[in-house]
Amino acid sequence: MTFKSIAAALLIGASPFAHATDLIPVGYTYPHPFDGGYADSTGQELTDGITFSQCWDGVSIITFATVAPLVGWQVNDPSITFDFGTPVNVGSVLIYFADSNGAAGVGMPSFVNISTPGGFNQTFPVIDPPGLGTTVPVLISGLNLSTDTVTVTANRNAGFSWTMLSEVSFATPVPEPSAYALGFGVVALGVMAVRRRR
C-alpha cells in the first residue's frame, strides 16, 4: 500500500469534519395530565424543527394564541417519552424551554432528568440565564445511550407555576477528537518517512 492510499484510508475512517447526526423520533407521549395546561395541538410540536422565540419580557400581552406553538404544564413536572422505533445511539439532547423571567409565571426548570428503559437515569442542573426572557436552549451532551426510547423529565422550579417547551431534538455522539489526532499523527509520520527516503 502506498503512502497516499494509507492517508486516504485514514481520512475516510476519521474525517476531521465529522459531526453528530440528527435523530428524529417517530413519536412521543406524555403521561402527565393537562389540567390547566397547553396540549400539543399537532402531535409534532416538540419535534417539528421549529423553535419558538416569543420574548417574555413582562410587557408583552401574552394570550393563548401567543403560546399556541408551545406545549405547557401548570404545577407539574412534565415527563415526555420519545420513541425512535428502533435502537439508536443518542449522544445529546437539546431542549428549548420558555423563560419568562417572572412574566406570566413561566420559568426554566431547576433540573432535567434523562432516563432509558436500559437503566440510565441521570439528573442535570439547569442554569436560568439573566436578561430578558425568551426561549432558551438547554444542551445535555456527552451521552452515549443505545436505546429505542428516551424519557425527558423537567423538574419544575418552585418559583414558577408553568413549564413550557418549544422543541426537543436528539443527535448521535460526536467522534472523539483523539481519534483524529491519532490518524493525522500516523499520516504525518508517513509523510516524514517518505521525505527521508527521498
PyMOL CGO cylinders between C-alpha atoms (Angstrom):
from pymol import cmd
from pymol.cgo import CYLINDER

trace = [
    CYLINDER, 0.00, 0.00, 0.00, 1.43, 3.40, -0.94, 0.3, 1, 1, 1, 1, 1, 1,
    CYLINDER, 1.43, 3.40, -0.94, 1.61, 6.36, 1.43, 0.3, 1, 1, 1, 1, 1, 1,
    CYLINDER, 1.61, 6.36, 1.43, -1.18, 8.15, -0.46, 0.3, 1, 1, 1, 1, 1, 1,
    CYLINDER, -1.18, 8.15, -0.46, -3.51, 5.17, -0.11, 0.3, 1, 1, 1, 1, 1, 1,
    CYLINDER, -3.51, 5.17, -0.11, -2.73, 4.91, 3.63, 0.3, 1, 1, 1, 1, 1, 1,
    CYLINDER, -2.73, 4.91, 3.63, -3.52, 8.60, 4.08, 0.3, 1, 1, 1, 1, 1, 1,
    CYLINDER, -3.52, 8.60, 4.08, -6.74, 8.27, 2.11, 0.3, 1, 1, 1, 1, 1, 1,
    CYLINDER, -6.74, 8.27, 2.11, -7.85, 5.29, 4.21, 0.3, 1, 1, 1, 1, 1, 1,
    CYLINDER, -7.85, 5.29, 4.21, -7.20, 7.17, 7.44, 0.3, 1, 1, 1, 1, 1, 1,
    CYLINDER, -7.20, 7.17, 7.44, -9.10, 10.24, 6.27, 0.3, 1, 1, 1, 1, 1, 1,
    CYLINDER, -9.10, 10.24, 6.27, -12.09, 8.19, 5.20, 0.3, 1, 1, 1, 1, 1, 1,
    CYLINDER, -12.09, 8.19, 5.20, -12.16, 6.39, 8.53, 0.3, 1, 1, 1, 1, 1, 1,
    CYLINDER, -12.16, 6.39, 8.53, -11.84, 9.54, 10.67, 0.3, 1, 1, 1, 1, 1, 1,
    CYLINDER, -11.84, 9.54, 10.67, -12.73, 12.78, 8.98, 0.3, 1, 1, 1, 1, 1, 1,
    CYLINDER, -12.73, 12.78, 8.98, -11.75, 15.97, 10.84, 0.3, 1, 1, 1, 1, 1, 1,
    CYLINDER, -11.75, 15.97, 10.84, -15.14, 17.38, 9.81, 0.3, 1, 1, 1, 1, 1, 1,
    CYLINDER, -15.14, 17.38, 9.81, -17.21, 14.50, 11.23, 0.3, 1, 1, 1, 1, 1, 1,
    CYLINDER, -17.21, 14.50, 11.23, -20.20, 15.71, 13.19, 0.3, 1, 1, 1, 1, 1, 1,
    CYLINDER, -20.20, 15.71, 13.19, -23.25, 14.48, 15.04, 0.3, 1, 1, 1, 1, 1, 1,
    CYLINDER, -23.25, 14.48, 15.04, -26.23, 13.20, 13.05, 0.3, 1, 1, 1, 1, 1, 1,
    CYLINDER, -26.23, 13.20, 13.05, -29.75, 14.31, 13.94, 0.3, 1, 1, 1, 1, 1, 1,
    CYLINDER, -29.75, 14.31, 13.94, -32.05, 11.59, 15.29, 0.3, 1, 1, 1, 1, 1, 1,
    CYLINDER, -32.05, 11.59, 15.29, -35.76, 12.01, 14.57, 0.3, 1, 1, 1, 1, 1, 1,
    CYLINDER, -35.76, 12.01, 14.57, -38.24, 10.32, 16.95, 0.3, 1, 1, 1, 1, 1, 1,
    CYLINDER, -38.24, 10.32, 16.95, -41.23, 8.61, 15.32, 0.3, 1, 1, 1, 1, 1, 1,
    CYLINDER, -41.23, 8.61, 15.32, -43.44, 9.94, 18.12, 0.3, 1, 1, 1, 1, 1, 1,
    CYLINDER, -43.44, 9.94, 18.12, -43.70, 10.81, 21.79, 0.3, 1, 1, 1, 1, 1, 1,
    CYLINDER, -43.70, 10.81, 21.79, -46.08, 10.54, 24.73, 0.3, 1, 1, 1, 1, 1, 1,
    CYLINDER, -46.08, 10.54, 24.73, -46.54, 12.49, 27.94, 0.3, 1, 1, 1, 1, 1, 1,
    CYLINDER, -46.54, 12.49, 27.94, -48.39, 10.73, 30.79, 0.3, 1, 1, 1, 1, 1, 1,
    CYLINDER, -48.39, 10.73, 30.79, -48.91, 13.80, 32.98, 0.3, 1, 1, 1, 1, 1, 1,
    CYLINDER, -48.91, 13.80, 32.98, -52.43, 15.28, 32.90, 0.3, 1, 1, 1, 1, 1, 1,
    CYLINDER, -52.43, 15.28, 32.90, -53.01, 18.57, 31.13, 0.3, 1, 1, 1, 1, 1, 1,
    CYLINDER, -53.01, 18.57, 31.13, -55.26, 20.17, 33.76, 0.3, 1, 1, 1, 1, 1, 1,
    CYLINDER, -55.26, 20.17, 33.76, -54.83, 23.87, 33.06, 0.3, 1, 1, 1, 1, 1, 1,
    CYLINDER, -54.83, 23.87, 33.06, -52.09, 23.13, 30.52, 0.3, 1, 1, 1, 1, 1, 1,
    CYLINDER, -52.09, 23.13, 30.52, -51.39, 23.72, 26.85, 0.3, 1, 1, 1, 1, 1, 1,
    CYLINDER, -51.39, 23.72, 26.85, -51.61, 20.45, 24.95, 0.3, 1, 1, 1, 1, 1, 1,
    CYLINDER, -51.61, 20.45, 24.95, -49.68, 19.58, 21.80, 0.3, 1, 1, 1, 1, 1, 1,
    CYLINDER, -49.68, 19.58, 21.80, -52.17, 20.64, 19.12, 0.3, 1, 1, 1, 1, 1, 1,
    CYLINDER, -52.17, 20.64, 19.12, -50.47, 18.83, 16.22, 0.3, 1, 1, 1, 1, 1, 1,
    CYLINDER, -50.47, 18.83, 16.22, -48.82, 15.83, 17.89, 0.3, 1, 1, 1, 1, 1, 1,
    CYLINDER, -48.82, 15.83, 17.89, -45.50, 17.03, 16.47, 0.3, 1, 1, 1, 1, 1, 1,
    CYLINDER, -45.50, 17.03, 16.47, -44.89, 20.42, 18.06, 0.3, 1, 1, 1, 1, 1, 1,
    CYLINDER, -44.89, 20.42, 18.06, -41.92, 19.18, 20.08, 0.3, 1, 1, 1, 1, 1, 1,
    CYLINDER, -41.92, 19.18, 20.08, -40.15, 17.56, 17.10, 0.3, 1, 1, 1, 1, 1, 1,
    CYLINDER, -40.15, 17.56, 17.10, -41.20, 19.68, 14.10, 0.3, 1, 1, 1, 1, 1, 1,
    CYLINDER, -41.20, 19.68, 14.10, -37.87, 21.54, 13.91, 0.3, 1, 1, 1, 1, 1, 1,
    CYLINDER, -37.87, 21.54, 13.91, -39.48, 24.90, 14.77, 0.3, 1, 1, 1, 1, 1, 1,
    CYLINDER, -39.48, 24.90, 14.77, -38.11, 26.73, 17.80, 0.3, 1, 1, 1, 1, 1, 1,
    CYLINDER, -38.11, 26.73, 17.80, -40.46, 29.33, 19.27, 0.3, 1, 1, 1, 1, 1, 1,
    CYLINDER, -40.46, 29.33, 19.27, -38.87, 32.65, 20.25, 0.3, 1, 1, 1, 1, 1, 1,
    CYLINDER, -38.87, 32.65, 20.25, -41.57, 34.70, 21.97, 0.3, 1, 1, 1, 1, 1, 1,
    CYLINDER, -41.57, 34.70, 21.97, -39.98, 37.32, 24.23, 0.3, 1, 1, 1, 1, 1, 1,
    CYLINDER, -39.98, 37.32, 24.23, -41.38, 37.02, 27.76, 0.3, 1, 1, 1, 1, 1, 1,
    CYLINDER, -41.38, 37.02, 27.76, -40.43, 40.50, 28.91, 0.3, 1, 1, 1, 1, 1, 1,
    CYLINDER, -40.43, 40.50, 28.91, -43.25, 41.28, 31.33, 0.3, 1, 1, 1, 1, 1, 1,
    CYLINDER, -43.25, 41.28, 31.33, -44.57, 43.94, 28.96, 0.3, 1, 1, 1, 1, 1, 1,
    CYLINDER, -44.57, 43.94, 28.96, -45.94, 41.99, 26.01, 0.3, 1, 1, 1, 1, 1, 1,
    CYLINDER, -45.94, 41.99, 26.01, -49.53, 40.81, 26.29, 0.3, 1, 1, 1, 1, 1, 1,
    CYLINDER, -49.53, 40.81, 26.29, -49.36, 37.01, 26.44, 0.3, 1, 1, 1, 1, 1, 1,
    CYLINDER, -49.36, 37.01, 26.44, -52.50, 35.33, 25.07, 0.3, 1, 1, 1, 1, 1, 1,
    CYLINDER, -52.50, 35.33, 25.07, -53.48, 31.75, 24.25, 0.3, 1, 1, 1, 1, 1, 1,
    CYLINDER, -53.48, 31.75, 24.25, -52.65, 32.44, 20.59, 0.3, 1, 1, 1, 1, 1, 1,
    CYLINDER, -52.65, 32.44, 20.59, -49.21, 33.72, 21.60, 0.3, 1, 1, 1, 1, 1, 1,
    CYLINDER, -49.21, 33.72, 21.60, -48.25, 30.47, 23.31, 0.3, 1, 1, 1, 1, 1, 1,
    CYLINDER, -48.25, 30.47, 23.31, -50.12, 28.09, 20.98, 0.3, 1, 1, 1, 1, 1, 1,
    CYLINDER, -50.12, 28.09, 20.98, -46.83, 26.78, 19.44, 0.3, 1, 1, 1, 1, 1, 1,
    CYLINDER, -46.83, 26.78, 19.44, -45.63, 25.79, 22.93, 0.3, 1, 1, 1, 1, 1, 1,
    CYLINDER, -45.63, 25.79, 22.93, -46.53, 22.71, 24.96, 0.3, 1, 1, 1, 1, 1, 1,
    CYLINDER, -46.53, 22.71, 24.96, -47.05, 23.64, 28.61, 0.3, 1, 1, 1, 1, 1, 1,
    CYLINDER, -47.05, 23.64, 28.61, -47.75, 22.17, 32.01, 0.3, 1, 1, 1, 1, 1, 1,
    CYLINDER, -47.75, 22.17, 32.01, -49.01, 24.00, 35.10, 0.3, 1, 1, 1, 1, 1, 1,
    CYLINDER, -49.01, 24.00, 35.10, -47.76, 22.89, 38.52, 0.3, 1, 1, 1, 1, 1, 1,
    CYLINDER, -47.76, 22.89, 38.52, -46.45, 19.63, 37.03, 0.3, 1, 1, 1, 1, 1, 1,
    CYLINDER, -46.45, 19.63, 37.03, -43.11, 18.04, 36.23, 0.3, 1, 1, 1, 1, 1, 1,
    CYLINDER, -43.11, 18.04, 36.23, -43.64, 17.16, 32.56, 0.3, 1, 1, 1, 1, 1, 1,
    CYLINDER, -43.64, 17.16, 32.56, -42.29, 13.74, 31.63, 0.3, 1, 1, 1, 1, 1, 1,
    CYLINDER, -42.29, 13.74, 31.63, -42.10, 13.04, 27.89, 0.3, 1, 1, 1, 1, 1, 1,
    CYLINDER, -42.10, 13.04, 27.89, -41.05, 9.71, 26.36, 0.3, 1, 1, 1, 1, 1, 1,
    CYLINDER, -41.05, 9.71, 26.36, -39.62, 9.92, 22.85, 0.3, 1, 1, 1, 1, 1, 1,
    CYLINDER, -39.62, 9.92, 22.85, -39.81, 6.77, 20.71, 0.3, 1, 1, 1, 1, 1, 1,
    CYLINDER, -39.81, 6.77, 20.71, -37.31, 6.20, 17.87, 0.3, 1, 1, 1, 1, 1, 1,
    CYLINDER, -37.31, 6.20, 17.87, -38.88, 2.94, 16.65, 0.3, 1, 1, 1, 1, 1, 1,
    CYLINDER, -38.88, 2.94, 16.65, -35.54, 1.12, 16.55, 0.3, 1, 1, 1, 1, 1, 1,
    CYLINDER, -35.54, 1.12, 16.55, -32.41, 1.28, 18.74, 0.3, 1, 1, 1, 1, 1, 1,
    CYLINDER, -32.41, 1.28, 18.74, -30.29, 4.38, 18.13, 0.3, 1, 1, 1, 1, 1, 1,
    CYLINDER, -30.29, 4.38, 18.13, -27.18, 5.86, 19.72, 0.3, 1, 1, 1, 1, 1, 1,
    CYLINDER, -27.18, 5.86, 19.72, -28.07, 9.11, 21.50, 0.3, 1, 1, 1, 1, 1, 1,
    CYLINDER, -28.07, 9.11, 21.50, -25.18, 11.45, 22.26, 0.3, 1, 1, 1, 1, 1, 1,
    CYLINDER, -25.18, 11.45, 22.26, -27.01, 14.66, 23.13, 0.3, 1, 1, 1, 1, 1, 1,
    CYLINDER, -27.01, 14.66, 23.13, -30.43, 16.15, 23.87, 0.3, 1, 1, 1, 1, 1, 1,
    CYLINDER, -30.43, 16.15, 23.87, -31.28, 19.78, 23.10, 0.3, 1, 1, 1, 1, 1, 1,
    CYLINDER, -31.28, 19.78, 23.10, -34.38, 21.15, 24.84, 0.3, 1, 1, 1, 1, 1, 1,
    CYLINDER, -34.38, 21.15, 24.84, -35.91, 24.60, 24.25, 0.3, 1, 1, 1, 1, 1, 1,
    CYLINDER, -35.91, 24.60, 24.25, -37.67, 25.97, 27.37, 0.3, 1, 1, 1, 1, 1, 1,
    CYLINDER, -37.67, 25.97, 27.37, -39.72, 29.16, 27.56, 0.3, 1, 1, 1, 1, 1, 1,
    CYLINDER, -39.72, 29.16, 27.56, -38.27, 31.55, 30.17, 0.3, 1, 1, 1, 1, 1, 1,
    CYLINDER, -38.27, 31.55, 30.17, -40.48, 34.44, 31.31, 0.3, 1, 1, 1, 1, 1, 1,
    CYLINDER, -40.48, 34.44, 31.31, -38.12, 35.95, 33.88, 0.3, 1, 1, 1, 1, 1, 1,
    CYLINDER, -38.12, 35.95, 33.88, -41.20, 36.42, 36.05, 0.3, 1, 1, 1, 1, 1, 1,
    CYLINDER, -41.20, 36.42, 36.05, -43.78, 37.29, 33.39, 0.3, 1, 1, 1, 1, 1, 1,
    CYLINDER, -43.78, 37.29, 33.39, -46.90, 35.08, 33.19, 0.3, 1, 1, 1, 1, 1, 1,
    CYLINDER, -46.90, 35.08, 33.19, -45.40, 32.62, 35.70, 0.3, 1, 1, 1, 1, 1, 1,
    CYLINDER, -45.40, 32.62, 35.70, -43.42, 30.75, 33.03, 0.3, 1, 1, 1, 1, 1, 1,
    CYLINDER, -43.42, 30.75, 33.03, -39.92, 29.72, 34.04, 0.3, 1, 1, 1, 1, 1, 1,
    CYLINDER, -39.92, 29.72, 34.04, -36.97, 27.46, 33.46, 0.3, 1, 1, 1, 1, 1, 1,
    CYLINDER, -36.97, 27.46, 33.46, -36.96, 24.12, 35.33, 0.3, 1, 1, 1, 1, 1, 1,
    CYLINDER, -36.96, 24.12, 35.33, -34.45, 23.52, 38.10, 0.3, 1, 1, 1, 1, 1, 1,
    CYLINDER, -34.45, 23.52, 38.10, -33.32, 20.15, 36.72, 0.3, 1, 1, 1, 1, 1, 1,
    CYLINDER, -33.32, 20.15, 36.72, -33.77, 17.90, 33.69, 0.3, 1, 1, 1, 1, 1, 1,
    CYLINDER, -33.77, 17.90, 33.69, -33.76, 14.13, 34.11, 0.3, 1, 1, 1, 1, 1, 1,
    CYLINDER, -33.76, 14.13, 34.11, -32.84, 11.78, 31.24, 0.3, 1, 1, 1, 1, 1, 1,
    CYLINDER, -32.84, 11.78, 31.24, -33.74, 8.10, 31.55, 0.3, 1, 1, 1, 1, 1, 1,
    CYLINDER, -33.74, 8.10, 31.55, -33.98, 5.00, 29.36, 0.3, 1, 1, 1, 1, 1, 1,
    CYLINDER, -33.98, 5.00, 29.36, -35.51, 1.51, 29.78, 0.3, 1, 1, 1, 1, 1, 1,
    CYLINDER, -35.51, 1.51, 29.78, -31.95, 0.13, 29.89, 0.3, 1, 1, 1, 1, 1, 1,
    CYLINDER, -31.95, 0.13, 29.89, -31.34, 1.68, 33.30, 0.3, 1, 1, 1, 1, 1, 1,
    CYLINDER, -31.34, 1.68, 33.30, -29.76, 5.05, 32.51, 0.3, 1, 1, 1, 1, 1, 1,
    CYLINDER, -29.76, 5.05, 32.51, -31.19, 7.65, 34.90, 0.3, 1, 1, 1, 1, 1, 1,
    CYLINDER, -31.19, 7.65, 34.90, -29.37, 10.92, 35.44, 0.3, 1, 1, 1, 1, 1, 1,
    CYLINDER, -29.37, 10.92, 35.44, -30.37, 14.41, 36.55, 0.3, 1, 1, 1, 1, 1, 1,
    CYLINDER, -30.37, 14.41, 36.55, -28.75, 17.55, 35.11, 0.3, 1, 1, 1, 1, 1, 1,
    CYLINDER, -28.75, 17.55, 35.11, -28.99, 21.03, 36.71, 0.3, 1, 1, 1, 1, 1, 1,
    CYLINDER, -28.99, 21.03, 36.71, -30.41, 23.85, 34.56, 0.3, 1, 1, 1, 1, 1, 1,
    CYLINDER, -30.41, 23.85, 34.56, -28.98, 27.37, 34.78, 0.3, 1, 1, 1, 1, 1, 1,
    CYLINDER, -28.98, 27.37, 34.78, -31.52, 30.17, 34.36, 0.3, 1, 1, 1, 1, 1, 1,
    CYLINDER, -31.52, 30.17, 34.36, -29.74, 32.80, 32.23, 0.3, 1, 1, 1, 1, 1, 1,
    CYLINDER, -29.74, 32.80, 32.23, -30.06, 36.50, 33.16, 0.3, 1, 1, 1, 1, 1, 1,
    CYLINDER, -30.06, 36.50, 33.16, -31.64, 39.09, 30.89, 0.3, 1, 1, 1, 1, 1, 1,
    CYLINDER, -31.64, 39.09, 30.89, -34.93, 39.39, 29.07, 0.3, 1, 1, 1, 1, 1, 1,
    CYLINDER, -34.93, 39.39, 29.07, -36.91, 36.20, 28.87, 0.3, 1, 1, 1, 1, 1, 1,
    CYLINDER, -36.91, 36.20, 28.87, -37.16, 34.26, 25.64, 0.3, 1, 1, 1, 1, 1, 1,
    CYLINDER, -37.16, 34.26, 25.64, -36.94, 30.61, 24.59, 0.3, 1, 1, 1, 1, 1, 1,
    CYLINDER, -36.94, 30.61, 24.59, -33.71, 29.17, 25.99, 0.3, 1, 1, 1, 1, 1, 1,
    CYLINDER, -33.71, 29.17, 25.99, -31.88, 26.12, 24.58, 0.3, 1, 1, 1, 1, 1, 1,
    CYLINDER, -31.88, 26.12, 24.58, -30.58, 23.66, 27.17, 0.3, 1, 1, 1, 1, 1, 1,
    CYLINDER, -30.58, 23.66, 27.17, -27.98, 21.21, 25.80, 0.3, 1, 1, 1, 1, 1, 1,
    CYLINDER, -27.98, 21.21, 25.80, -27.27, 17.92, 27.55, 0.3, 1, 1, 1, 1, 1, 1,
    CYLINDER, -27.27, 17.92, 27.55, -24.27, 16.34, 25.85, 0.3, 1, 1, 1, 1, 1, 1,
    CYLINDER, -24.27, 16.34, 25.85, -21.68, 13.67, 26.50, 0.3, 1, 1, 1, 1, 1, 1,
    CYLINDER, -21.68, 13.67, 26.50, -24.27, 10.91, 26.45, 0.3, 1, 1, 1, 1, 1, 1,
    CYLINDER, -24.27, 10.91, 26.45, -23.74, 7.54, 24.81, 0.3, 1, 1, 1, 1, 1, 1,
    CYLINDER, -23.74, 7.54, 24.81, -27.11, 5.81, 25.07, 0.3, 1, 1, 1, 1, 1, 1,
    CYLINDER, -27.11, 5.81, 25.07, -28.08, 2.83, 22.94, 0.3, 1, 1, 1, 1, 1, 1,
    CYLINDER, -28.08, 2.83, 22.94, -31.86, 2.78, 23.21, 0.3, 1, 1, 1, 1, 1, 1,
    CYLINDER, -31.86, 2.78, 23.21, -35.13, 2.96, 21.31, 0.3, 1, 1, 1, 1, 1, 1,
    CYLINDER, -35.13, 2.96, 21.31, -36.80, 5.36, 23.78, 0.3, 1, 1, 1, 1, 1, 1,
    CYLINDER, -36.80, 5.36, 23.78, -35.63, 8.30, 25.88, 0.3, 1, 1, 1, 1, 1, 1,
    CYLINDER, -35.63, 8.30, 25.88, -37.67, 9.93, 28.64, 0.3, 1, 1, 1, 1, 1, 1,
    CYLINDER, -37.67, 9.93, 28.64, -37.06, 13.63, 29.34, 0.3, 1, 1, 1, 1, 1, 1,
    CYLINDER, -37.06, 13.63, 29.34, -38.46, 14.98, 32.62, 0.3, 1, 1, 1, 1, 1, 1,
    CYLINDER, -38.46, 14.98, 32.62, -38.36, 18.67, 33.53, 0.3, 1, 1, 1, 1, 1, 1,
    CYLINDER, -38.36, 18.67, 33.53, -38.32, 19.23, 37.29, 0.3, 1, 1, 1, 1, 1, 1,
    CYLINDER, -38.32, 19.23, 37.29, -40.26, 22.46, 37.81, 0.3, 1, 1, 1, 1, 1, 1,
    CYLINDER, -40.26, 22.46, 37.81, -38.73, 25.40, 39.61, 0.3, 1, 1, 1, 1, 1, 1,
    CYLINDER, -38.73, 25.40, 39.61, -40.95, 26.01, 42.66, 0.3, 1, 1, 1, 1, 1, 1,
    CYLINDER, -40.95, 26.01, 42.66, -40.84, 29.74, 41.98, 0.3, 1, 1, 1, 1, 1, 1,
    CYLINDER, -40.84, 29.74, 41.98, -42.82, 29.34, 38.75, 0.3, 1, 1, 1, 1, 1, 1,
    CYLINDER, -42.82, 29.34, 38.75, -46.19, 27.78, 38.03, 0.3, 1, 1, 1, 1, 1, 1,
    CYLINDER, -46.19, 27.78, 38.03, -45.61, 26.96, 34.34, 0.3, 1, 1, 1, 1, 1, 1,
    CYLINDER, -45.61, 26.96, 34.34, -43.11, 24.82, 32.44, 0.3, 1, 1, 1, 1, 1, 1,
    CYLINDER, -43.11, 24.82, 32.44, -43.35, 25.29, 28.67, 0.3, 1, 1, 1, 1, 1, 1,
    CYLINDER, -43.35, 25.29, 28.67, -41.36, 23.63, 25.87, 0.3, 1, 1, 1, 1, 1, 1,
    CYLINDER, -41.36, 23.63, 25.87, -40.89, 24.57, 22.25, 0.3, 1, 1, 1, 1, 1, 1,
    CYLINDER, -40.89, 24.57, 22.25, -38.70, 21.82, 20.81, 0.3, 1, 1, 1, 1, 1, 1,
    CYLINDER, -38.70, 21.82, 20.81, -36.66, 18.73, 21.78, 0.3, 1, 1, 1, 1, 1, 1,
    CYLINDER, -36.66, 18.73, 21.78, -34.01, 17.34, 19.44, 0.3, 1, 1, 1, 1, 1, 1,
    CYLINDER, -34.01, 17.34, 19.44, -31.54, 14.47, 19.62, 0.3, 1, 1, 1, 1, 1, 1,
    CYLINDER, -31.54, 14.47, 19.62, -28.18, 13.75, 17.98, 0.3, 1, 1, 1, 1, 1, 1,
    CYLINDER, -28.18, 13.75, 17.98, -25.66, 10.94, 17.78, 0.3, 1, 1, 1, 1, 1, 1,
    CYLINDER, -25.66, 10.94, 17.78, -22.38, 11.20, 19.73, 0.3, 1, 1, 1, 1, 1, 1,
    CYLINDER, -22.38, 11.20, 19.73, -19.61, 13.29, 18.16, 0.3, 1, 1, 1, 1, 1, 1,
    CYLINDER, -19.61, 13.29, 18.16, -16.48, 11.17, 17.48, 0.3, 1, 1, 1, 1, 1, 1,
    CYLINDER, -16.48, 11.17, 17.48, -13.63, 11.81, 19.91, 0.3, 1, 1, 1, 1, 1, 1,
    CYLINDER, -13.63, 11.81, 19.91, -11.00, 14.30, 18.64, 0.3, 1, 1, 1, 1, 1, 1,
    CYLINDER, -11.00, 14.30, 18.64, -8.26, 11.96, 19.91, 0.3, 1, 1, 1, 1, 1, 1,
    CYLINDER, -8.26, 11.96, 19.91, -9.15, 9.52, 17.13, 0.3, 1, 1, 1, 1, 1, 1,
    CYLINDER, -9.15, 9.52, 17.13, -8.49, 12.25, 14.57, 0.3, 1, 1, 1, 1, 1, 1,
    CYLINDER, -8.49, 12.25, 14.57, -5.25, 13.24, 16.27, 0.3, 1, 1, 1, 1, 1, 1,
    CYLINDER, -5.25, 13.24, 16.27, -4.05, 9.63, 16.15, 0.3, 1, 1, 1, 1, 1, 1,
    CYLINDER, -4.05, 9.63, 16.15, -4.98, 9.29, 12.48, 0.3, 1, 1, 1, 1, 1, 1,
    CYLINDER, -4.98, 9.29, 12.48, -3.29, 12.51, 11.45, 0.3, 1, 1, 1, 1, 1, 1,
    CYLINDER, -3.29, 12.51, 11.45, -0.29, 11.69, 13.60, 0.3, 1, 1, 1, 1, 1, 1,
    CYLINDER, -0.29, 11.69, 13.60, 0.19, 8.46, 11.63, 0.3, 1, 1, 1, 1, 1, 1,
    CYLINDER, 0.19, 8.46, 11.63, -0.22, 10.39, 8.36, 0.3, 1, 1, 1, 1, 1, 1,
    CYLINDER, -0.22, 10.39, 8.36, 2.41, 12.93, 9.49, 0.3, 1, 1, 1, 1, 1, 1,
    CYLINDER, 2.41, 12.93, 9.49, 4.85, 10.13, 10.36, 0.3, 1, 1, 1, 1, 1, 1,
    CYLINDER, 4.85, 10.13, 10.36, 4.28, 8.64, 6.93, 0.3, 1, 1, 1, 1, 1, 1,
    CYLINDER, 4.28, 8.64, 6.93, 4.99, 11.98, 5.26, 0.3, 1, 1, 1, 1, 1, 1,
    CYLINDER, 4.99, 11.98, 5.26, 8.25, 12.30, 7.21, 0.3, 1, 1, 1, 1, 1, 1,
    CYLINDER, 8.25, 12.30, 7.21, 9.27, 8.75, 6.30, 0.3, 1, 1, 1, 1, 1, 1,
    CYLINDER, 9.27, 8.75, 6.30, 8.64, 9.37, 2.60, 0.3, 1, 1, 1, 1, 1, 1,
    CYLINDER, 8.64, 9.37, 2.60, 10.64, 12.61, 2.67, 0.3, 1, 1, 1, 1, 1, 1,
    CYLINDER, 10.64, 12.61, 2.67, 13.58, 10.90, 4.39, 0.3, 1, 1, 1, 1, 1, 1,
    CYLINDER, 13.58, 10.90, 4.39, 13.69, 8.23, 1.71, 0.3, 1, 1, 1, 1, 1, 1,
    CYLINDER, 13.69, 8.23, 1.71, 13.90, 10.91, -0.96, 0.3, 1, 1, 1, 1, 1, 1,
]
cmd.load_cgo(trace, "trace")
